[in-house]
Amino acid sequence: MREKVHSRSTRSTAHSDLKIQEMEIRDTLKRIKNKILVMSGKGGVGKSSISALLSVMLARKGLRVGLMDVDLHGPSIPRLLGIRGSVEAPSHPGKLKPVMFFPNLEVISIEVLMGSNRDVATIWRGPLKIGVIKQFIADILWSSLDYLIIDSPPGTGDEPLTVAQVINDAKAIIVTTPQEISLADVRKSINFCRQVHMDILGLVENMSGLNCPHCGKRIDLFKKEGGKELAQREGIRLLASLPIEPQFLEYGDRGSLGIWNEKNLPFFQEFNRMVDKIIEETKEESKKDLE
């Protein structure tokens, strides 16, 4: 009899904890105006680099930004940004402060919770991953934000599905490269968004040609304009066609996205135009919601 009473009590406590977490998630999301999930059909297309630089550029335009890395098996946001610090425990019990990259850019990633040994493999199944993503929202003391950028692992697995279910007003940016093998996987990402009723802000074609550093001529290392053709076919916006920029790769490897200072680079100019498009589009969406 005692075992049965204890079992009921344990279930009741767990149910109560879930209710509290759901309430905290709702309260946090109410204070965030725009939530953007950056996703890709396959790895190696530069999705995390775009997530990181998008967050930095939005912050440098004076907006309040959070960057949440939900790639739990292969987090790269802290290394791209050169983050060495860890989260702090604020005065709120049970909460943690995100890492402050700028005064108006907050970052959370599983890697900053791992302490000094960041090369430990994360061997988790679905339920654990779902729980961690919910904790990233409920247990992190986010400020009132203009944008929360969410960097997701490639594919349409537990992580993007959890974001879609927990943050039901999130919008997607899908990153691809121009060649068909990447575009085939992107079509799956587009179908995923439509199935879970997630609006797509647009498509980003990364590694779209290389401007020769010697003659200035454009070299199409991969297929030309594959992302543009796909966007037209699927009826979604092409946000940018970003050229390959060796300096951007070097900055990322050094843990510094100082490319924001390279204003004459075609990559920077195209990226900056994309950021302005995203700001304008999300403003328009906010106006529609208020009408």
BALOBA-1460 file (C-alpha; in Angstrom, 3 decimals):
// residues 291
<rec num="1" residu="m" x="0.000" y="0.000" z="0.000"/>
<rec num="2" residu="r" x="2.803" y="2.421" z="0.910"/>
<rec num="3" residu="e" x="4.485" y="1.719" z="-2.456"/>
<rec num="4" residu="k" x="1.249" y="2.575" z="-4.312"/>
<rec num="5" residu="v" x="0.823" y="5.838" z="-2.380"/>
<rec num="6" residu="h" x="4.481" y="6.729" z="-3.030"/>
<rec num="7" residu="s" x="4.063" y="5.973" z="-6.751"/>
<rec num="8" residu="r" x="1.004" y="8.234" z="-6.982"/>
<rec num="9" residu="s" x="2.842" y="10.973" z="-5.091"/>
<rec num="10" residu="t" x="5.839" y="10.728" z="-7.467"/>
<rec num="11" residu="r" x="3.579" y="10.939" z="-10.525"/>
<rec num="12" residu="s" x="1.746" y="13.908" z="-9.029"/>
<rec num="13" residu="t" x="5.032" y="15.738" z="-8.359"/>
<rec num="14" residu="a" x="6.288" y="15.059" z="-11.900"/>
<rec num="15" residu="h" x="3.000" y="16.318" z="-13.359"/>
<rec num="16" residu="s" x="3.231" y="19.463" z="-11.226"/>
<rec num="17" residu="d" x="6.836" y="20.069" z="-12.368"/>
<rec num="18" residu="l" x="5.786" y="19.764" z="-16.019"/>
<rec num="19" residu="k" x="2.980" y="22.269" z="-15.473"/>
<rec num="20" residu="i" x="5.419" y="24.726" z="-13.887"/>
<rec num="21" residu="q" x="7.851" y="24.268" z="-16.785"/>
<rec num="22" residu="e" x="5.086" y="24.851" z="-19.361"/>
<rec num="23" residu="m" x="4.097" y="28.053" z="-17.558"/>
<rec num="24" residu="e" x="7.732" y="29.265" z="-17.496"/>
<rec num="25" residu="i" x="8.112" y="28.505" z="-21.207"/>
<rec num="26" residu="r" x="4.975" y="30.530" z="-22.008"/>
<rec num="27" residu="d" x="6.146" y="33.431" z="-19.834"/>
<rec num="28" residu="t" x="9.573" y="33.484" z="-21.484"/>
<rec num="29" residu="l" x="8.245" y="33.293" z="-25.047"/>
<rec num="30" residu="k" x="5.817" y="36.163" z="-24.386"/>
<rec num="31" residu="r" x="8.838" y="38.426" z="-23.838"/>
<rec num="32" residu="i" x="10.421" y="37.533" z="-27.199"/>
<rec num="33" residu="k" x="9.012" y="39.291" z="-30.256"/>
<rec num="34" residu="n" x="10.465" y="37.178" z="-33.076"/>
<rec num="35" residu="k" x="11.677" y="33.572" z="-33.010"/>
<rec num="36" residu="i" x="13.649" y="32.333" z="-36.012"/>
<rec num="37" residu="l" x="14.721" y="28.711" z="-36.523"/>
<rec num="38" residu="v" x="17.737" y="28.384" z="-38.825"/>
<rec num="39" residu="m" x="17.697" y="24.910" z="-40.353"/>
<rec num="40" residu="s" x="19.133" y="22.918" z="-43.249"/>
<rec num="41" residu="g" x="18.446" y="19.656" z="-45.001"/>
<rec num="42" residu="k" x="22.038" y="18.447" z="-44.665"/>
<rec num="43" residu="g" x="25.213" y="19.312" z="-42.802"/>
<rec num="44" residu="g" x="28.149" y="21.307" z="-44.132"/>
<rec num="45" residu="v" x="26.159" y="24.097" z="-45.759"/>
<rec num="46" residu="g" x="27.218" y="26.819" z="-43.274"/>
<rec num="47" residu="k" x="23.993" y="26.945" z="-41.257"/>
<rec num="48" residu="s" x="25.663" y="27.581" z="-37.866"/>
<rec num="49" residu="s" x="27.940" y="30.260" z="-39.315"/>
<rec num="50" residu="i" x="24.900" y="32.035" z="-40.760"/>
<rec num="51" residu="s" x="23.030" y="31.709" z="-37.434"/>
<rec num="52" residu="a" x="25.963" y="33.227" z="-35.552"/>
<rec num="53" residu="l" x="26.597" y="36.077" z="-37.973"/>
<rec num="54" residu="l" x="22.868" y="36.850" z="-38.286"/>
<rec num="55" residu="s" x="22.676" y="37.193" z="-34.482"/>
<rec num="56" residu="v" x="25.756" y="39.413" z="-34.377"/>
<rec num="57" residu="m" x="24.529" y="41.638" z="-37.214"/>
<rec num="58" residu="l" x="21.071" y="42.057" z="-35.664"/>
<rec num="59" residu="a" x="22.702" y="42.993" z="-32.349"/>
<rec num="60" residu="r" x="25.023" y="45.482" z="-34.049"/>
<rec num="61" residu="k" x="21.948" y="47.185" z="-35.474"/>
<rec num="62" residu="g" x="20.869" y="47.892" z="-31.890"/>
<rec num="63" residu="l" x="18.360" y="45.049" z="-31.475"/>
<rec num="64" residu="r" x="18.153" y="42.769" z="-28.434"/>
<rec num="65" residu="v" x="19.058" y="39.266" z="-29.555"/>
<rec num="66" residu="g" x="19.287" y="35.771" z="-28.091"/>
<rec num="67" residu="l" x="21.112" y="32.910" z="-29.822"/>
<rec num="68" residu="m" x="20.065" y="29.414" z="-28.750"/>
<rec num="69" residu="d" x="22.164" y="26.512" z="-30.053"/>
<rec num="70" residu="v" x="19.993" y="23.367" z="-30.038"/>
<rec num="71" residu="d" x="22.526" y="21.291" z="-31.970"/>
<rec num="72" residu="l" x="23.162" y="19.100" z="-28.941"/>
<rec num="73" residu="h" x="25.470" y="16.564" z="-30.602"/>
<rec num="74" residu="g" x="27.620" y="18.954" z="-32.629"/>
<rec num="75" residu="p" x="27.410" y="22.437" z="-31.090"/>
<rec num="76" residu="s" x="29.590" y="24.951" z="-32.902"/>
<rec num="77" residu="i" x="28.169" y="28.350" z="-31.921"/>
<rec num="78" residu="p" x="30.527" y="28.910" z="-28.913"/>
<rec num="79" residu="r" x="33.600" y="28.109" z="-31.041"/>
<rec num="80" residu="l" x="32.458" y="30.292" z="-33.938"/>
<rec num="81" residu="l" x="32.014" y="33.221" z="-31.538"/>
<rec num="82" residu="g" x="35.098" y="32.448" z="-29.463"/>
<rec num="83" residu="i" x="33.037" y="32.121" z="-26.276"/>
<rec num="84" residu="r" x="35.134" y="30.913" z="-23.361"/>
<rec num="85" residu="g" x="32.809" y="31.791" z="-20.490"/>
<rec num="86" residu="s" x="30.096" y="29.735" z="-18.862"/>
<rec num="87" residu="v" x="26.590" y="30.418" z="-17.614"/>
<rec num="88" residu="e" x="26.054" y="32.168" z="-14.283"/>
<rec num="89" residu="a" x="23.507" y="31.540" z="-11.545"/>
<rec num="90" residu="p" x="21.511" y="34.764" z="-10.990"/>
<rec num="91" residu="s" x="19.456" y="35.666" z="-7.948"/>
<rec num="92" residu="h" x="16.430" y="33.807" z="-9.370"/>
<rec num="93" residu="p" x="16.433" y="30.275" z="-7.910"/>
<rec num="94" residu="g" x="16.565" y="27.477" z="-10.477"/>
<rec num="95" residu="k" x="17.577" y="29.835" z="-13.299"/>
<rec num="96" residu="l" x="20.824" y="30.381" z="-15.206"/>
<rec num="97" residu="k" x="22.036" y="33.463" z="-17.052"/>
<rec num="98" residu="p" x="23.027" y="33.011" z="-20.698"/>
<rec num="99" residu="v" x="26.525" y="34.015" z="-21.779"/>
<rec num="100" residu="m" x="26.692" y="37.695" z="-22.775"/>
<rec num="101" residu="f" x="28.557" y="38.071" z="-26.084"/>
<rec num="102" residu="f" x="27.506" y="41.707" z="-26.470"/>
<rec num="103" residu="p" x="25.473" y="43.640" z="-23.893"/>
<rec num="104" residu="n" x="22.492" y="43.011" z="-26.216"/>
<rec num="105" residu="l" x="23.418" y="39.507" z="-27.464"/>
<rec num="106" residu="e" x="22.832" y="36.513" z="-25.176"/>
<rec num="107" residu="v" x="23.975" y="32.982" z="-26.052"/>
<rec num="108" residu="i" x="23.192" y="29.502" z="-24.735"/>
<rec num="109" residu="s" x="24.619" y="26.197" z="-25.967"/>
<rec num="110" residu="i" x="25.118" y="22.775" z="-24.423"/>
<rec num="111" residu="e" x="28.859" y="23.355" z="-24.843"/>
<rec num="112" residu="v" x="28.955" y="26.237" z="-22.350"/>
<rec num="113" residu="l" x="27.316" y="23.945" z="-19.786"/>
<rec num="114" residu="m" x="29.997" y="21.272" z="-20.163"/>
<rec num="115" residu="g" x="32.705" y="23.072" z="-18.233"/>
<rec num="116" residu="s" x="36.323" y="22.779" z="-19.325"/>
<rec num="117" residu="n" x="36.014" y="19.515" z="-21.288"/>
<rec num="118" residu="r" x="34.091" y="20.544" z="-24.370"/>
<rec num="119" residu="d" x="35.129" y="17.518" z="-26.440"/>
<rec num="120" residu="v" x="32.967" y="15.065" z="-24.489"/>
<rec num="121" residu="a" x="30.464" y="13.327" z="-26.792"/>
<rec num="122" residu="t" x="26.776" y="13.966" z="-26.074"/>
<rec num="123" residu="i" x="25.144" y="10.525" z="-26.288"/>
<rec num="124" residu="w" x="21.451" y="11.218" z="-25.793"/>
<rec num="125" residu="r" x="18.210" y="9.795" z="-27.099"/>
<rec num="126" residu="g" x="15.112" y="11.764" z="-28.105"/>
<rec num="127" residu="p" x="13.376" y="12.335" z="-24.727"/>
<rec num="128" residu="l" x="16.549" y="13.722" z="-23.137"/>
<rec num="129" residu="k" x="17.121" y="16.099" z="-26.060"/>
<rec num="130" residu="i" x="13.523" y="17.302" z="-25.932"/>
<rec num="131" residu="g" x="13.899" y="17.965" z="-22.186"/>
<rec num="132" residu="v" x="17.108" y="19.972" z="-22.647"/>
<rec num="133" residu="i" x="15.585" y="22.197" z="-25.341"/>
<rec num="134" residu="k" x="12.630" y="22.947" z="-23.068"/>
<rec num="135" residu="q" x="15.069" y="23.768" z="-20.256"/>
<rec num="136" residu="f" x="16.951" y="26.139" z="-22.574"/>
<rec num="137" residu="i" x="13.746" y="28.187" z="-22.692"/>
<rec num="138" residu="a" x="12.293" y="27.678" z="-19.213"/>
<rec num="139" residu="d" x="15.449" y="27.625" z="-17.059"/>
<rec num="140" residu="i" x="17.532" y="30.291" z="-18.816"/>
<rec num="141" residu="l" x="16.942" y="33.884" z="-17.709"/>
<rec num="142" residu="w" x="16.482" y="35.457" z="-21.148"/>
<rec num="143" residu="s" x="15.943" y="39.198" z="-21.380"/>
<rec num="144" residu="s" x="13.027" y="40.714" z="-23.269"/>
<rec num="145" residu="l" x="14.286" y="40.135" z="-26.812"/>
<rec num="146" residu="d" x="13.565" y="41.451" z="-30.284"/>
<rec num="147" residu="y" x="14.883" y="38.213" z="-31.833"/>
<rec num="148" residu="l" x="15.661" y="34.697" z="-30.658"/>
<rec num="149" residu="i" x="17.773" y="32.914" z="-33.293"/>
<rec num="150" residu="i" x="17.705" y="29.133" z="-32.912"/>
<rec num="151" residu="d" x="20.494" y="27.138" z="-34.540"/>
<rec num="152" residu="s" x="19.218" y="23.623" z="-35.255"/>
<rec num="153" residu="p" x="21.123" y="20.522" z="-36.368"/>
<rec num="154" residu="p" x="20.598" y="19.449" z="-39.985"/>
<rec num="155" residu="g" x="17.582" y="17.358" z="-40.905"/>
<rec num="156" residu="t" x="14.070" y="17.108" z="-39.541"/>
<rec num="157" residu="g" x="14.618" y="15.149" z="-36.311"/>
<rec num="158" residu="d" x="13.905" y="15.693" z="-32.626"/>
<rec num="159" residu="e" x="15.443" y="19.151" z="-32.294"/>
<rec num="160" residu="p" x="13.581" y="21.094" z="-35.040"/>
<rec num="161" residu="l" x="10.404" y="19.156" z="-34.276"/>
<rec num="162" residu="t" x="10.634" y="20.133" z="-30.583"/>
<rec num="163" residu="v" x="11.162" y="23.782" z="-31.525"/>
<rec num="164" residu="a" x="8.135" y="23.651" z="-33.838"/>
<rec num="165" residu="q" x="5.961" y="22.137" z="-31.113"/>
<rec num="166" residu="v" x="7.160" y="24.281" z="-28.193"/>
<rec num="167" residu="i" x="7.585" y="27.610" z="-30.047"/>
<rec num="168" residu="n" x="4.524" y="27.558" z="-32.256"/>
<rec num="169" residu="d" x="5.085" y="31.056" z="-33.693"/>
<rec num="170" residu="a" x="8.686" y="30.383" z="-34.789"/>
<rec num="171" residu="k" x="9.542" y="31.065" z="-38.421"/>
<rec num="172" residu="a" x="12.156" y="29.202" z="-40.450"/>
<rec num="173" residu="i" x="15.160" y="30.257" z="-42.487"/>
<rec num="174" residu="i" x="16.418" y="27.330" z="-44.574"/>
<rec num="175" residu="v" x="20.067" y="27.251" z="-45.653"/>
<rec num="176" residu="t" x="21.284" y="25.387" z="-48.727"/>
<rec num="177" residu="t" x="24.118" y="25.301" z="-51.247"/>
<rec num="178" residu="p" x="23.418" y="25.445" z="-54.988"/>
<rec num="179" residu="q" x="24.052" y="21.783" z="-55.913"/>
<rec num="180" residu="e" x="21.242" y="19.273" z="-56.329"/>
<rec num="181" residu="i" x="22.302" y="16.934" z="-53.499"/>
<rec num="182" residu="s" x="21.763" y="19.782" z="-51.021"/>
<rec num="183" residu="l" x="18.586" y="21.022" z="-52.701"/>
<rec num="184" residu="a" x="17.008" y="17.559" z="-52.521"/>
<rec num="185" residu="d" x="17.356" y="17.615" z="-48.725"/>
<rec num="186" residu="v" x="16.109" y="21.203" z="-48.557"/>
<rec num="187" residu="r" x="12.865" y="20.133" z="-50.204"/>
<rec num="188" residu="k" x="12.384" y="17.816" z="-47.214"/>
<rec num="189" residu="s" x="12.957" y="20.761" z="-44.860"/>
<rec num="190" residu="i" x="10.366" y="22.815" z="-46.759"/>
<rec num="191" residu="n" x="7.851" y="19.956" z="-46.522"/>
<rec num="192" residu="f" x="8.658" y="19.583" z="-42.813"/>
<rec num="193" residu="c" x="7.795" y="23.247" z="-42.201"/>
<rec num="194" residu="r" x="4.534" y="22.906" z="-44.094"/>
<rec num="195" residu="q" x="3.562" y="19.750" z="-42.200"/>
<rec num="196" residu="v" x="4.162" y="21.351" z="-38.784"/>
<rec num="197" residu="h" x="2.588" y="24.676" z="-39.922"/>
<rec num="198" residu="m" x="5.773" y="26.716" z="-39.504"/>
<rec num="199" residu="d" x="6.028" y="29.819" z="-41.682"/>
<rec num="200" residu="i" x="9.154" y="30.008" z="-43.857"/>
<rec num="201" residu="l" x="10.829" y="33.434" z="-43.875"/>
<rec num="202" residu="g" x="12.950" y="32.407" z="-46.815"/>
<rec num="203" residu="l" x="15.795" y="30.433" z="-48.325"/>
<rec num="204" residu="v" x="19.491" y="31.325" z="-48.114"/>
<rec num="205" residu="e" x="21.772" y="30.002" z="-50.855"/>
<rec num="206" residu="n" x="25.234" y="29.808" z="-49.283"/>
<rec num="207" residu="m" x="28.542" y="29.166" z="-51.126"/>
<rec num="208" residu="s" x="26.996" y="30.689" z="-54.235"/>
<rec num="209" residu="g" x="30.070" y="31.098" z="-56.402"/>
<rec num="210" residu="l" x="33.552" y="32.408" z="-55.668"/>
<rec num="211" residu="n" x="34.931" y="35.759" z="-56.740"/>
<rec num="212" residu="c" x="38.480" y="35.059" z="-57.924"/>
<rec num="213" residu="p" x="40.890" y="37.051" z="-55.703"/>
<rec num="214" residu="h" x="43.227" y="37.615" z="-58.700"/>
<rec num="215" residu="c" x="41.012" y="38.530" z="-61.647"/>
<rec num="216" residu="g" x="37.701" y="39.229" z="-59.893"/>
<rec num="217" residu="k" x="35.840" y="36.831" z="-62.163"/>
<rec num="218" residu="r" x="33.027" y="34.775" z="-60.620"/>
<rec num="219" residu="i" x="33.667" y="31.029" z="-60.508"/>
<rec num="220" residu="d" x="30.656" y="28.754" z="-59.963"/>
<rec num="221" residu="l" x="32.227" y="25.916" z="-57.983"/>
<rec num="222" residu="f" x="28.840" y="24.307" z="-57.461"/>
<rec num="223" residu="k" x="25.689" y="24.415" z="-59.559"/>
<rec num="224" residu="k" x="24.595" y="27.953" z="-60.463"/>
<rec num="225" residu="e" x="21.422" y="29.516" z="-58.963"/>
<rec num="226" residu="g" x="19.975" y="26.232" z="-57.695"/>
<rec num="227" residu="g" x="18.587" y="27.950" z="-54.607"/>
<rec num="228" residu="k" x="16.950" y="30.694" z="-56.653"/>
<rec num="229" residu="e" x="15.248" y="28.156" z="-58.927"/>
<rec num="230" residu="l" x="14.039" y="26.110" z="-55.947"/>
<rec num="231" residu="a" x="12.677" y="29.202" z="-54.172"/>
<rec num="232" residu="q" x="10.736" y="30.204" z="-57.284"/>
<rec num="233" residu="r" x="9.375" y="26.673" z="-57.743"/>
<rec num="234" residu="e" x="8.272" y="26.382" z="-54.106"/>
<rec num="235" residu="g" x="6.870" y="29.898" z="-53.895"/>
<rec num="236" residu="i" x="9.192" y="31.053" z="-51.092"/>
<rec num="237" residu="r" x="11.480" y="34.065" z="-50.800"/>
<rec num="238" residu="l" x="15.180" y="33.882" z="-51.672"/>
<rec num="239" residu="l" x="16.720" y="35.976" z="-48.895"/>
<rec num="240" residu="a" x="20.308" y="35.944" z="-50.183"/>
<rec num="241" residu="s" x="22.848" y="34.294" z="-52.449"/>
<rec num="242" residu="l" x="26.035" y="34.426" z="-50.389"/>
<rec num="243" residu="p" x="29.340" y="33.964" z="-52.214"/>
<rec num="244" residu="i" x="32.150" y="31.859" z="-50.803"/>
<rec num="245" residu="e" x="34.328" y="34.168" z="-48.722"/>
<rec num="246" residu="p" x="37.682" y="32.742" z="-47.517"/>
<rec num="247" residu="q" x="38.006" y="35.541" z="-44.927"/>
<rec num="248" residu="f" x="34.699" y="34.504" z="-43.372"/>
<rec num="249" residu="l" x="35.998" y="30.941" z="-43.010"/>
<rec num="250" residu="e" x="39.220" y="32.201" z="-41.431"/>
<rec num="251" residu="y" x="37.337" y="34.366" z="-38.935"/>
<rec num="252" residu="g" x="35.132" y="31.412" z="-37.961"/>
<rec num="253" residu="d" x="38.126" y="29.123" z="-37.412"/>
<rec num="254" residu="r" x="39.698" y="31.768" z="-35.166"/>
<rec num="255" residu="g" x="36.500" y="32.095" z="-33.128"/>
<rec num="256" residu="s" x="35.907" y="35.654" z="-34.267"/>
<rec num="257" residu="l" x="33.198" y="36.839" z="-36.648"/>
<rec num="258" residu="g" x="34.967" y="40.145" z="-37.162"/>
<rec num="259" residu="i" x="33.922" y="40.017" z="-40.832"/>
<rec num="260" residu="w" x="31.270" y="42.596" z="-39.856"/>
<rec num="261" residu="n" x="34.108" y="45.129" z="-40.192"/>
<rec num="262" residu="e" x="34.878" y="44.062" z="-43.803"/>
<rec num="263" residu="k" x="32.193" y="46.265" z="-45.334"/>
<rec num="264" residu="n" x="33.647" y="46.207" z="-48.863"/>
<rec num="265" residu="l" x="33.421" y="42.426" z="-49.259"/>
<rec num="266" residu="p" x="30.591" y="41.226" z="-51.561"/>
<rec num="267" residu="f" x="29.760" y="38.593" z="-48.925"/>
<rec num="268" residu="f" x="29.259" y="41.230" z="-46.229"/>
<rec num="269" residu="q" x="27.196" y="43.478" z="-48.490"/>
<rec num="270" residu="e" x="24.866" y="40.625" z="-49.496"/>
<rec num="271" residu="f" x="24.580" y="39.432" z="-45.892"/>
<rec num="272" residu="n" x="23.757" y="42.940" z="-44.674"/>
<rec num="273" residu="r" x="21.010" y="43.248" z="-47.300"/>
<rec num="274" residu="m" x="19.618" y="39.921" z="-46.087"/>
<rec num="275" residu="v" x="19.532" y="41.127" z="-42.464"/>
<rec num="276" residu="d" x="17.658" y="44.260" z="-43.528"/>
<rec num="277" residu="k" x="15.144" y="42.089" z="-45.436"/>
<rec num="278" residu="i" x="14.586" y="39.926" z="-42.359"/>
<rec num="279" residu="i" x="14.030" y="42.985" z="-40.138"/>
<rec num="280" residu="e" x="11.595" y="44.478" z="-42.641"/>
<rec num="281" residu="e" x="9.704" y="41.223" z="-43.136"/>
<rec num="282" residu="t" x="9.329" y="40.547" z="-39.405"/>
<rec num="283" residu="k" x="8.145" y="44.137" z="-38.857"/>
<rec num="284" residu="e" x="5.468" y="43.597" z="-41.499"/>
<rec num="285" residu="e" x="4.403" y="40.350" z="-39.845"/>
<rec num="286" residu="s" x="4.169" y="42.084" z="-36.453"/>
<rec num="287" residu="k" x="1.941" y="44.782" z="-37.970"/>
<rec num="288" residu="k" x="-0.371" y="42.123" z="-39.411"/>
<rec num="289" residu="d" x="-0.628" y="40.417" z="-36.020"/>
<rec num="290" residu="l" x="-1.700" y="43.686" z="-34.390"/>
<rec num="291" residu="e" x="-4.405" y="44.404" z="-36.999"/>
